[in-house]
Amino acid sequence: MSKLLCPVCDKDVSTSPFKAWKFRGYDVKRYECQNCKSKFNVYQNPKKTFTIPSHK
């Protein structure tokens, strides 16, 4: 994954995930934005990458 942006405030997230697991073929990583303190998940597999919550 290239640049990671917070889906809430749209700023760069440079921290490491604080939790990771597998879910239905996706590698899921949980991050906390150092700017707005919101938490979000990044779902990633070879074909698709998305966040929950999604970008604005």
C-alpha positions, 0 to 999 in steps of 0.5 A: 500500500502506498500513502495512507490517508485518514478517511476522516480528516484526509491527513497522512497517517504515519503510525503503525497499525495497533491491531491486525487480523484476517477477515474473509480473504482480507488482511485487516489493519486498525489504525489511529490517526495521530491528527484527529484521533479517529480509528479506522480499518484498512481492508486489503487483498491482492485485488482490492483495498478499502477503508471503513469508514470510507473516505468522504 
